[in-house]
Every structure is written in structure tokens, then in C-alpha cells.
Amino acid sequence: MNDLVLIREKINKARRLNQAKLLATKNGEVTPYKISVFMKRIKQSQKDLKLQDS
């Protein structure tokens, strides 16, 4: 592939990631978003919903 195309793709990817960056709070401090934290929160909320339904 052409180097310019690869560079353009990397720039576009970095721009998309920067726009999609989410923040999470940990002990009151803003920390970078991590997918593992997100998945933990989803699983915990699903457990809570199941407990409320039953």
C-alpha cells in the first residue's frame, strides 16, 4: 500500500479514537476509559436488573 494512504488511515483512526474517548471516574478522579471497567459496569448493572426482576 502507499505510505500516504497508511498515514492517512492512522490519522483518521487516531481522530476517531480521540472523539470516542470516554472518561470514567475512580475515587472522584477522572481517569482514562478502559474497556474492562466498562464491561464490569455492564455485568454489574445486568446482575442488579436481574435481582430487581426476581
N, CA and C atoms as an extended XYZ file, in Angstrom:
162
Properties=species:S:1:pos:R:3:atomname:S:1:resname:S:1:resid:I:1 pbc="F F F"
N         0.831       -1.181        0.000 N   MET     1
C         0.000        0.000        0.000 CA  MET     1
C         0.880        1.250        0.000 C   MET     1
N         0.320        2.295       -0.469 N   ASN     2
C         1.014        3.563       -0.497 CA  ASN     2
C         1.189        4.083        0.932 C   ASN     2
N         2.371        4.649        1.211 N   ASP     3
C         2.640        5.162        2.555 CA  ASP     3
C         1.679        6.284        2.941 C   ASP     3
N         1.320        7.124        1.977 N   LEU     4
C         0.409        8.223        2.288 CA  LEU     4
C        -0.966        7.709        2.701 C   LEU     4
N        -1.405        6.633        2.079 N   VAL     5
C        -2.697        6.043        2.438 CA  VAL     5
C        -2.632        5.493        3.856 C   VAL     5
N        -1.530        4.816        4.191 N   LEU     6
C        -1.375        4.269        5.542 CA  LEU     6
C        -1.340        5.379        6.586 C   LEU     6
N        -0.621        6.450        6.278 N   ILE     7
C        -0.544        7.576        7.212 CA  ILE     7
C        -1.918        8.197        7.394 C   ILE     7
N        -2.648        8.372        6.297 N   ARG     8
C        -3.989        8.952        6.378 CA  ARG     8
C        -4.904        8.074        7.222 C   ARG     8
N        -4.804        6.737        7.046 N   GLU     9
C        -5.625        5.820        7.842 CA  GLU     9
C        -5.287        5.924        9.324 C   GLU     9
N        -4.000        6.027        9.648 N   LYS    10
C        -3.590        6.157       11.050 CA  LYS    10
C        -4.109        7.457       11.657 C   LYS    10
N        -4.036        8.533       10.886 N   ILE    11
C        -4.536        9.824       11.375 CA  ILE    11
C        -6.037        9.754       11.602 C   ILE    11
N        -6.765        9.162       10.663 N   ASN    12
C        -8.216        9.039       10.810 CA  ASN    12
C        -8.578        8.171       11.999 C   ASN    12
N        -7.832        7.086       12.200 N   LYS    13
C        -8.088        6.208       13.345 CA  LYS    13
C        -7.841        6.954       14.649 C   LYS    13
N        -6.745        7.693       14.720 N   ALA    14
C        -6.442        8.462       15.927 CA  ALA    14
C        -7.522        9.511       16.182 C   ALA    14
N        -8.012       10.137       15.132 N   ARG    15
C        -9.062       11.151       15.279 CA  ARG    15
C       -10.357       10.522       15.802 C   ARG    15
N       -10.716        9.337       15.243 N   ARG    16
C       -11.931        8.654       15.705 CA  ARG    16
C       -11.800        8.229       17.159 C   ARG    16
N       -10.633        7.686       17.528 N   LEU    17
C       -10.433        7.260       18.911 CA  LEU    17
C       -10.490        8.446       19.861 C   LEU    17
N        -9.934        9.569       19.443 N   ASN    18
C        -9.957       10.751       20.291 CA  ASN    18
C       -11.385       11.254       20.477 C   ASN    18
N       -12.175       11.214       19.421 N   GLN    19
C       -13.559       11.669       19.523 CA  GLN    19
C       -14.389       10.716       20.368 C   GLN    19
N       -14.059        9.424       20.315 N   ALA    20
C       -14.842        8.423       21.025 CA  ALA    20
C       -14.343        8.185       22.445 C   ALA    20
N       -13.300        8.901       22.843 N   LYS    21
C       -12.716        8.671       24.158 CA  LYS    21
C       -13.745        8.975       25.249 C   LYS    21
N       -13.920        8.045       26.136 N   LEU    22
C       -14.848        8.221       27.234 CA  LEU    22
C       -14.061        8.360       28.523 C   LEU    22
N       -14.652        9.013       29.484 N   LEU    23
C       -13.994        9.183       30.767 CA  LEU    23
C       -14.761        8.438       31.842 C   LEU    23
N       -14.041        7.902       32.757 N   ALA    24
C       -14.651        7.224       33.896 CA  ALA    24
C       -14.095        7.866       35.160 C   ALA    24
N       -14.858        7.811       36.215 N   THR    25
C       -14.361        8.356       37.469 CA  THR    25
C       -13.981        7.218       38.396 C   THR    25
N       -12.899        7.424       39.089 N   LYS    26
C       -12.409        6.433       40.034 CA  LYS    26
C       -11.992        7.196       41.276 C   LYS    26
N       -12.693        6.957       42.369 N   ASN    27
C       -12.438        7.662       43.625 CA  ASN    27
C       -12.506        9.177       43.434 C   ASN    27
N       -13.436        9.616       42.625 N   GLY    28
C       -13.633       11.041       42.425 CA  GLY    28
C       -12.693       11.678       41.418 C   GLY    28
N       -11.734       10.927       40.894 N   GLU    29
C       -10.799       11.468       39.916 CA  GLU    29
C       -11.180       10.971       38.528 C   GLU    29
N       -10.966       11.804       37.535 N   VAL    30
C       -11.258       11.410       36.166 CA  VAL    30
C       -10.071       10.605       35.648 C   VAL    30
N       -10.348        9.398       35.191 N   THR    31
C        -9.295        8.530       34.664 CA  THR    31
C        -9.650        8.135       33.242 C   THR    31
N        -8.676        7.758       32.440 N   PRO    32
C        -8.983        7.329       31.074 CA  PRO    32
C        -9.898        6.114       31.074 C   PRO    32
N       -10.750        6.059       30.098 N   TYR    33
C       -11.711        4.972       29.940 CA  TYR    33
C       -10.982        3.675       29.617 C   TYR    33
N       -11.384        2.598       30.247 N   LYS    34
C       -10.825        1.278       29.955 CA  LYS    34
C       -11.979        0.335       29.669 C   LYS    34
N       -11.826       -0.511       28.670 N   ILE    35
C       -12.902       -1.421       28.271 CA  ILE    35
C       -13.232       -2.393       29.387 C   ILE    35
N       -12.240       -2.796       30.190 N   SER    36
C       -12.509       -3.749       31.262 CA  SER    36
C       -13.430       -3.131       32.310 C   SER    36
N       -13.239       -1.856       32.611 N   VAL    37
C       -14.108       -1.163       33.566 CA  VAL    37
C       -15.520       -1.089       33.005 C   VAL    37
N       -15.626       -0.790       31.728 N   PHE    38
C       -16.920       -0.700       31.070 CA  PHE    38
C       -17.651       -2.035       31.130 C   PHE    38
N       -16.943       -3.123       30.830 N   MET    39
C       -17.565       -4.450       30.848 CA  MET    39
C       -17.985       -4.831       32.266 C   MET    39
N       -17.188       -4.484       33.270 N   LYS    40
C       -17.557       -4.760       34.666 CA  LYS    40
C       -18.849       -4.040       35.025 C   LYS    40
N       -18.942       -2.779       34.617 N   ARG    41
C       -20.143       -1.998       34.934 CA  ARG    41
C       -21.371       -2.559       34.234 C   ARG    41
N       -21.214       -3.029       33.009 N   ILE    42
C       -22.342       -3.634       32.294 CA  ILE    42
C       -22.800       -4.893       33.012 C   ILE    42
N       -21.850       -5.759       33.380 N   LYS    43
C       -22.201       -7.007       34.059 CA  LYS    43
C       -22.867       -6.727       35.401 C   LYS    43
N       -22.349       -5.741       36.139 N   GLN    44
C       -22.935       -5.405       37.434 CA  GLN    44
C       -24.353       -4.877       37.264 C   GLN    44
N       -24.574       -4.034       36.264 N   SER    45
C       -25.923       -3.499       36.058 CA  SER    45
C       -26.883       -4.598       35.611 C   SER    45
N       -26.400       -5.564       34.825 N   GLN    46
C       -27.251       -6.682       34.426 CA  GLN    46
C       -27.627       -7.532       35.635 C   GLN    46
N       -26.677       -7.751       36.548 N   LYS    47
C       -26.974       -8.505       37.768 CA  LYS    47
C       -28.010       -7.770       38.609 C   LYS    47
N       -27.830       -6.452       38.734 N   ASP    48
C       -28.771       -5.655       39.517 CA  ASP    48
C       -30.176       -5.721       38.921 C   ASP    48
N       -30.274       -5.657       37.599 N   LEU    49
C       -31.582       -5.731       36.955 CA  LEU    49
C       -32.233       -7.095       37.169 C   LEU    49
N       -31.438       -8.152       37.111 N   LYS    50
C       -31.981       -9.490       37.345 CA  LYS    50
C       -32.497       -9.622       38.772 C   LYS    50
N       -31.767       -9.052       39.725 N   LEU    51
C       -32.202       -9.115       41.122 CA  LEU    51
C       -33.487       -8.319       41.332 C   LEU    51
N       -33.621       -7.193       40.653 N   GLN    52
C       -34.830       -6.388       40.780 CA  GLN    52
C       -36.029       -7.093       40.158 C   GLN    52
N       -35.814       -7.810       39.061 N   ASP    53
C       -36.906       -8.501       38.381 CA  ASP    53
C       -37.427       -9.683       39.181 C   ASP    53
N       -36.547      -10.329       39.938 N   SER    54
C       -36.986      -11.518       40.675 CA  SER    54
C       -37.507      -11.204       42.049 C   SER    54
